[in-house]
Amino acid sequence: MSGLQSSRRRLVAVAGALLGTGLAGCVDDELGKDDPLIGDPEAHLEIELTDEDGEPRLDPPIAHVVDGGTVEWIAESGTHEVVAYHPETHRDQQRITEDSDPWEREVAPSSRFDRVFDGEGVYDYACRTHEDRGMVGTVLVGLPAPEEQPGLTHPSETYPDAASEALKRQNDRIREILAEAHE
C-alpha cells in the first residue's frame, strides 16, 4: 500500500473515531463502563494471536471499533488463520453483516493482517487452526441495532463446543451493551 493510501485510511479512521466518540458521549457516558472491551470504540485496535504451551488465544476477544476503523491481527507466536464465519470462507453460517465481504488470511509469527471495517455491525471470526479450542473473536463496529445482526444469532450446531461457548459469552455481552445503547 502506498504511503498516500495509508495516510488517507488513517485520516478517515481518526475522523471516524472523533465522530464516534462524540456520538458515544451523547448516547450515554456510562455505556460499557464495567467492560474494558466495549463501550468506547477505537479507530484502530490490535489483536494479539498467541499459541504458547498449547494454549492458543487472542487478545482482546472483542474489538470495538468505529465505523471505518481498522483491526490489526498480530501473530506473537504460532501460525493462525483468521477467517470470517461465512459460507464462502468458513463453516455454514454467516456471522458477519450482509453487505460485508468475508475474509481469510494466514498470519505467521511476527506478521500482521489488517482490515478496515466499513459499516456498523457484529463480525464474528475464528482462528481456523485453533477454533476447536475456542479461539474465536468478535469485531463490534459502532453501535448497531442488535436485532439486525447475523453475528448475534445462536451459533450453528456444527461448531466445536469451545468455539460455540466462547461466541455465546462474547455475544451475550455485546447484546447487553447494544440494548443499553438503544434504550
Beta strands, then each sheet from edge to edge (+ up, - down):
strand 1: 42-52
strand 2: 55-59
strand 3: 62-75
strand 4: 80-84
strand 5: 104-107
strand 6: 112-117
strand 7: 121-127
strand 8: 136-141
sheet 1: 2+ 1- 3- 6+
sheet 2: 2+ 1- 3- 8- 7+ 4- 5+
end
